[in-house]
Amino acid sequence: MLSFCRTIVRYYPVWFSFCAFFYLNSQVNGSALPSSIIVEGAWARAMSNTSGSSAIYLSVKNAGSEVDRIVDVQVDFASSAYIHRTKVLDGVVSMLLVDYVDIPPKSRVEFLPGQLHVMILGLDRPLGAGDSFSLDLVFAKAGTIPVIVGVRPLGYTGH
């Protein structure tokens, strides 16, 4: 028993340093570091009382040195939220579901009318001009980033 205690005392500083390194490293690689992702200018169009859906437009900047990816979008008062890309083929407009959006390092990706956008469906309340709500963008590396979305008048185009 005495030799066991001597061994513990002898190697305690090594074990302590080992455990402290891994604990601190897990804190730094988790949510303790500020995100290099910046979301700006988020807006949605007001909706008529009967539509039950709207689109969200925004700008996502990656100030970091590694690509990150939007993997999910969430709005608490909508039954679903998806990323869509508008496509026009032979004069027919359609929306294609996008599984994820890569945000390259040192660049910006724009979600614009007639292009990339977040579609929210099954809203449990109408969106009126001047309202605002929260959207969560979920990134593969940066995690969940809450975004405040301002609601603009029905005919607003972003310009």
N, C-alpha and C positions, 0 to 999 in steps of 0.2 A: 504494500500500500504506500509506503514511504517513497519508493521509486516512482510510482505513478504520480504522486503529488509533485515530486521534483520535475518530472517531465512536463506536467501541466504548467508549472511556474516558469520553466525554462522556455517553453514555446508559446506562452500566452501572448507576448507582444506580436509574434508572427501571425497567430490566429486572429487577434484583434485587428491588426492592419488589413489582413485578408478580408474579413467580414466588413470592416468599415469601407474599404475600397468598393466592394460589390454593392453595398447599400447606397453609398453616395452616387455611384455610377448609375444605378437604377433610377435615382431621383433626377439626375441630370438628363437622362435619356427619355424620361417620361414627360409629363406636362409642365415641369418646372422651367424649361427654357421657353423664351418667347418664340412665337411662330414666325417664320419668314413669309407666311402667306398674308396678304392684305386684300380685303374685299371692300370695294368702294362703289358708290353710286347705285345701290340696289333700289329698284322701283318696280311697281306692278301697276297695271291699268285698273282703274275702277271697273266694276262689272255691273251689268244690268241685273236686276233682281232675279231674273230667270236663268241666267247662264250657268251658275254654279262652278265656274272655272275662271282662271286667269293665268297670265304668264308673268314671270319674274325675269328682269334683266339686271345685269350687274357686271362688274369688272373684277377679275381676280388676278392679282399680281404675285409672282413668286420672286421675292428678293433673295432667296437662298441660292445655294450652289448645286442643289440636287432637284430632280424632277419630283413633283408631288402629284397626286391624283385625287380628284373628287370622285368618291365611290358611292355617295348616297346624299339625298336631300330630304329634309323632314320639316313639315309644317304641322303644328299640333291641331289646327282646326280644319284640316283637309283630310279627306279619306285617302288621298294618294298625291305624291309629288314625284315627278320624273324629269329627267333632262331630255330635251328633244332638240333635234336639228331640223329646220325647215328645208324642204327640198322641192324644187319646181322642175317638173319633167313634162314636156309637151303642153305647157300651160296649166298643168294640174298641180296644185299645191298639196303637199303631204308633210306630215311630221314623222320623223324617224326617231325611235327610242334610242338613246345613247346610254350604254352601260356605265361608262366612266369618261372623265375628261382629264387628260394629262395637262399639267401646268408646268411647262419647261422652266428651268432655272433662268433667272434674270430676264423674265419676260412677262407678258400680260395676255390673258385670254378674255375676250369680250363676249358677253351674252347680249345680243342685240335683236331688235324686232326683225323678223324675217330670216333669222339665222339660228344661232344657238340660244336656248332659253330654258328656264325651269317652268314646267307646266304643273299647275296645282288644280286638282279636280275634287269634286264632292265637298265643296266648302260648306261649313255649317252656319255661315253668316255672310252677308254681302260685304264687298269691299267698296267703301265710299271714298271719293277724293278727299285727301287730307288725313285719312286713317294711316296707321302704321301697324306692322306686325313683325314677329320674329320668325326667321328661317334658320335652320341649322344646316350648314354644309359640312359633310363628313369627308375628311381627307385621309388618305392611306397613312401619311406620316404625321401631319400636323394635328390630326384628331378632329374633334368637332369644333367648328367655329360658328358662334351665333352671329347672325346678321340682322340688322333692323332694315325692313323694307318699307319705303314710303309709297303710298298709293296716290297715283296721278289721275287726272280726269280721263274719261273714256277715250277721247280722241288723241291723247298725248302720244308722241312718237319718240321722245327722248332727245329732241333737238331744240 
